[in-house]
Amino acid sequence: MSWLGWIVVGLIAGALAKAVTGVKGAGCLGTMLIGIVGGIIGGLLFSALGGDGIDDFSIYSLFVAFIGSVILLFAYSIIRPKDRDEY
């Protein structure tokens, strides 16, 4: 998949993952990066489980990137401090 395909898949998957998890903010660029990193995480996870990673622009690739993005946002919500004013 070309770099433009990664951007489009990342933007869609990141937006869907943010909507499902309820994460606010991050803007357009942040959403795209969430989706792209989520695509990498999802691709590694699906490949490790014997499935296919992201190979072309398809619904399956969007699903893989979406799952990886949700995992990324879930891990971020565990790691980040809940109240930043305390630090």
PyRosetta script that sets phi, psi and omega in degrees:
from pyrosetta import init, pose_from_sequence

init()
pose = pose_from_sequence("MSWLGWIVVGLIAGALAKAVTGVKGAGCLGTMLIGIVGGIIGGLLFSALGGDGIDDFSIYSLFVAFIGSVILLFAYSIIRPKDRDEY")
pose.set_psi(1, 142.6)
pose.set_omega(1, -178.4)
pose.set_phi(2, -77.1)
pose.set_psi(2, 169.7)
pose.set_omega(2, 179.9)
pose.set_phi(3, -63.8)
pose.set_psi(3, -32.5)
pose.set_omega(3, 177.5)
pose.set_phi(4, -67.0)
pose.set_psi(4, -37.9)
pose.set_omega(4, 176.1)
pose.set_phi(5, -63.5)
pose.set_psi(5, -40.3)
pose.set_omega(5, 177.5)
pose.set_phi(6, -63.2)
pose.set_psi(6, -39.3)
pose.set_omega(6, 179.5)
pose.set_phi(7, -64.9)
pose.set_psi(7, -45.7)
pose.set_omega(7, -178.8)
pose.set_phi(8, -66.1)
pose.set_psi(8, -47.3)
pose.set_omega(8, 178.3)
pose.set_phi(9, -61.9)
pose.set_psi(9, -41.8)
pose.set_omega(9, 178.9)
pose.set_phi(10, -63.2)
pose.set_psi(10, -41.5)
pose.set_omega(10, 179.8)
pose.set_phi(11, -65.8)
pose.set_psi(11, -44.3)
pose.set_omega(11, -179.6)
pose.set_phi(12, -67.9)
pose.set_psi(12, -48.2)
pose.set_omega(12, -178.7)
pose.set_phi(13, -65.0)
pose.set_psi(13, -40.5)
pose.set_omega(13, 178.4)
pose.set_phi(14, -64.5)
pose.set_psi(14, -41.1)
pose.set_omega(14, 178.7)
pose.set_phi(15, -65.5)
pose.set_psi(15, -42.1)
pose.set_omega(15, 178.0)
pose.set_phi(16, -64.7)
pose.set_psi(16, -42.7)
pose.set_omega(16, -179.6)
pose.set_phi(17, -65.7)
pose.set_psi(17, -40.1)
pose.set_omega(17, 177.1)
pose.set_phi(18, -64.0)
pose.set_psi(18, -38.4)
pose.set_omega(18, 179.5)
pose.set_phi(19, -66.2)
pose.set_psi(19, -40.6)
pose.set_omega(19, -178.3)
pose.set_phi(20, -72.2)
pose.set_psi(20, -40.4)
pose.set_omega(20, -176.8)
pose.set_phi(21, -86.6)
pose.set_psi(21, -14.8)
pose.set_omega(21, 178.6)
pose.set_phi(22, 80.6)
pose.set_psi(22, 17.5)
pose.set_omega(22, 178.9)
pose.set_phi(23, -72.9)
pose.set_psi(23, 134.4)
pose.set_omega(23, -179.9)
pose.set_phi(24, -107.0)
pose.set_psi(24, 157.4)
pose.set_omega(24, 175.5)
pose.set_phi(25, 81.5)
pose.set_psi(25, -154.6)
pose.set_omega(25, 178.6)
pose.set_phi(26, 81.1)
pose.set_psi(26, -21.9)
pose.set_omega(26, 177.1)
pose.set_phi(27, 68.1)
pose.set_psi(27, -177.4)
pose.set_omega(27, -176.7)
pose.set_phi(28, -67.9)
pose.set_psi(28, -45.3)
pose.set_omega(28, -179.5)
pose.set_phi(29, -65.9)
pose.set_psi(29, -41.9)
pose.set_omega(29, 177.7)
pose.set_phi(30, -63.4)
pose.set_psi(30, -40.8)
pose.set_omega(30, 177.7)
pose.set_phi(31, -62.2)
pose.set_psi(31, -42.1)
pose.set_omega(31, 179.3)
pose.set_phi(32, -64.5)
pose.set_psi(32, -42.3)
pose.set_omega(32, 179.2)
pose.set_phi(33, -66.6)
pose.set_psi(33, -37.9)
pose.set_omega(33, 175.7)
pose.set_phi(34, -58.6)
pose.set_psi(34, -45.4)
pose.set_omega(34, -179.6)
pose.set_phi(35, -67.4)
pose.set_psi(35, -39.0)
pose.set_omega(35, -180.0)
pose.set_phi(36, -68.4)
pose.set_psi(36, -47.1)
pose.set_omega(36, 177.4)
pose.set_phi(37, -64.9)
pose.set_psi(37, -38.7)
pose.set_omega(37, 175.7)
pose.set_phi(38, -62.0)
pose.set_psi(38, -36.2)
pose.set_omega(38, 176.2)
pose.set_phi(39, -64.0)
pose.set_psi(39, -38.7)
pose.set_omega(39, 177.6)
pose.set_phi(40, -67.1)
pose.set_psi(40, -46.0)
pose.set_omega(40, 178.7)
pose.set_phi(41, -62.1)
pose.set_psi(41, -47.9)
pose.set_omega(41, 179.2)
pose.set_phi(42, -61.9)
pose.set_psi(42, -40.7)
pose.set_omega(42, 178.4)
pose.set_phi(43, -63.0)
pose.set_psi(43, -42.5)
pose.set_omega(43, 177.5)
pose.set_phi(44, -65.3)
pose.set_psi(44, -42.0)
pose.set_omega(44, -179.7)
pose.set_phi(45, -64.8)
pose.set_psi(45, -49.1)
pose.set_omega(45, -179.3)
pose.set_phi(46, -65.0)
pose.set_psi(46, -37.5)
pose.set_omega(46, 177.3)
pose.set_phi(47, -65.8)
pose.set_psi(47, -39.2)
pose.set_omega(47, 178.6)
pose.set_phi(48, -65.9)
pose.set_psi(48, -29.7)
pose.set_omega(48, 179.5)
pose.set_phi(49, -88.0)
pose.set_psi(49, 4.0)
pose.set_omega(49, 175.9)
pose.set_phi(50, 95.0)
pose.set_psi(50, 3.4)
pose.set_omega(50, 178.6)
pose.set_phi(51, -93.5)
pose.set_psi(51, -170.3)
pose.set_omega(51, 177.3)
pose.set_phi(52, -95.8)
pose.set_psi(52, 146.9)
pose.set_omega(52, 174.2)
pose.set_phi(53, -85.0)
pose.set_psi(53, -152.7)
pose.set_omega(53, 178.0)
pose.set_phi(54, -88.0)
pose.set_psi(54, 122.5)
pose.set_omega(54, -179.1)
pose.set_phi(55, -126.0)
pose.set_psi(55, -25.8)
pose.set_omega(55, 178.1)
pose.set_phi(56, -151.7)
pose.set_psi(56, 176.1)
pose.set_omega(56, 179.2)
pose.set_phi(57, -81.6)
pose.set_psi(57, 102.5)
pose.set_omega(57, -178.3)
pose.set_phi(58, -151.8)
pose.set_psi(58, 172.2)
pose.set_omega(58, 176.8)
pose.set_phi(59, -62.1)
pose.set_psi(59, -38.2)
pose.set_omega(59, 179.2)
pose.set_phi(60, -61.6)
pose.set_psi(60, -43.8)
pose.set_omega(60, 178.4)
pose.set_phi(61, -63.1)
pose.set_psi(61, -39.7)
pose.set_omega(61, 175.8)
pose.set_phi(62, -62.4)
pose.set_psi(62, -40.7)
pose.set_omega(62, 178.6)
pose.set_phi(63, -63.3)
pose.set_psi(63, -45.2)
pose.set_omega(63, 179.6)
pose.set_phi(64, -61.9)
pose.set_psi(64, -45.8)
pose.set_omega(64, 179.3)
pose.set_phi(65, -66.0)
pose.set_psi(65, -36.9)
pose.set_omega(65, 178.3)
pose.set_phi(66, -63.5)
pose.set_psi(66, -47.1)
pose.set_omega(66, 179.0)
pose.set_phi(67, -61.1)
pose.set_psi(67, -45.0)
pose.set_omega(67, 177.8)
pose.set_phi(68, -63.2)
pose.set_psi(68, -37.5)
pose.set_omega(68, 179.3)
pose.set_phi(69, -68.2)
pose.set_psi(69, -39.6)
pose.set_omega(69, 177.2)
pose.set_phi(70, -64.2)
pose.set_psi(70, -41.8)
pose.set_omega(70, 177.3)
pose.set_phi(71, -62.0)
pose.set_psi(71, -43.2)
pose.set_omega(71, 179.1)
pose.set_phi(72, -61.8)
pose.set_psi(72, -46.6)
pose.set_omega(72, -180.0)
pose.set_phi(73, -67.7)
pose.set_psi(73, -35.1)
pose.set_omega(73, 176.2)
pose.set_phi(74, -64.4)
pose.set_psi(74, -45.2)
pose.set_omega(74, 178.9)
pose.set_phi(75, -64.4)
pose.set_psi(75, -38.5)
pose.set_omega(75, 178.2)
pose.set_phi(76, -63.5)
pose.set_psi(76, -40.2)
pose.set_omega(76, -179.3)
pose.set_phi(77, -68.0)
pose.set_psi(77, -26.8)
pose.set_omega(77, 177.1)
pose.set_phi(78, -76.9)
pose.set_psi(78, -39.1)
pose.set_omega(78, -174.0)
pose.set_phi(79, -79.3)
pose.set_psi(79, -38.9)
pose.set_omega(79, -173.4)
pose.set_phi(80, -69.8)
pose.set_psi(80, 149.5)
pose.set_omega(80, 176.4)
pose.set_phi(81, -69.2)
pose.set_psi(81, 141.9)
pose.set_omega(81, -177.4)
pose.set_phi(82, -71.8)
pose.set_psi(82, -41.0)
pose.set_omega(82, -179.2)
pose.set_phi(83, -125.2)
pose.set_psi(83, 107.1)
pose.set_omega(83, -175.7)
pose.set_phi(84, -74.6)
pose.set_psi(84, -13.8)
pose.set_omega(84, -179.8)
pose.set_phi(85, -71.8)
pose.set_psi(85, -19.9)
pose.set_omega(85, -178.1)
pose.set_phi(86, -75.2)
pose.set_psi(86, -19.1)
pose.set_omega(86, -175.3)
pose.set_phi(87, -95.6)
pose.dump_pdb("model.pdb")
